[in-house]
Amino acid sequence: MSELYVVFRIEDGEYVLPAADVLQMESFLGATKVPGSPAYVAGIIQIRGRVVPVVDMRIRFGLPRAEPTMDSRVVVVESGERTVGLLVDSAREVIDIPPEALRAPPDFFQDQGAGFIKSVAHVERGGGEKRFVMLVSFKKIIGEGNAHVS
C-alpha cells in the first residue's frame, strides 16, 4: 500500500517527508531571529497560536543562504512532541510512493555527511519520465537532542 509524501525542493534536489507528519505549508513571510540559535535556524514564526522554530534547509544541507522568493515555503512538520517549520525553495506536490520503491541511500552519501537522507526512490514524474526523490530524516534535520530546536 502506497504512502503519501510531500515533495519539496532545495536547489535542483527533490526531497520528501511523510504527508502524515506535515501539518501545513505556508508562504514564507519572514521569521524573527533568536540570538544564540544555530546558524541553520532562520528564526521563529507563529502558527495556529504556537511559536514554531524555522530551519533553513539550504543552510542545513550545507548550501549558501538564498533570499526567499514567491515560491519559498515553510513546511510545518510535527513529529512526536516537536513542531518545526522547514524553510524550502518550493513545495507544491503530494505523491504516492509504495514502500518497496524506497531504497537505502548508497553508503557513500552517509560517509560524506549527507546523513539527512533516510532513503531514495525512483518515481514517475508523468509522461513516463522518472525522477529521484530523497526521504529526509526529520530527527536528523532538527538535530534530535538539540535544545535549540523544540
Buried (B, 14 or more C-beta within 10 A) or exposed (E): EEBEBBBBBBEEBBBBBBBEBBBEBBEBEEBEEBEEBBEBBBBBBEBEEEEBBBBBBBBBBEBEEBEBEEEBBBBBBBBEEBBBBBBBBBBEEEBEBEEEBBEEBEEEBEEEEBEBBBBBBEBEEEEEEEEEBBBBBBBEBBBEEEEEBE
